[in-house]
Amino acid sequence: MDQETVSVINRALVHQQAPAHNRMINTRFNVKGVNMATRHQNVTTEMALQYRDVTIPAARTFDKGVIDVEANESSESLKIEPVPFIQLR
């Protein structure tokens, strides 16, 4: 996932008429292989998670394994959770 994913998620949020500041800025993979989405600085995690039903299908356009979006306890990012490796066997 990269800026194309961010663009697709943000377009989906616009389509669903999410507030203008409720947007993603960047995505990156952490050391565990989980995609982390950085949100706009004025958006709380709770605000971003209100649109998880929009974010998940949008993220799946690039990664079919995405199954959930959740808060990250150690930072201000959102976790875009893939299917766990064990389930792929």
Buried (B, 14 or more C-beta within 10 A) or exposed (E): BEEEBBEBBBEBBEEEEBEEEBBBBBBEEEEEEBBBBBBBEEBEBEBBBBBBEBBBEBBBEBEEEBBEBEBBEEEBBBBBBBEEEEEEE
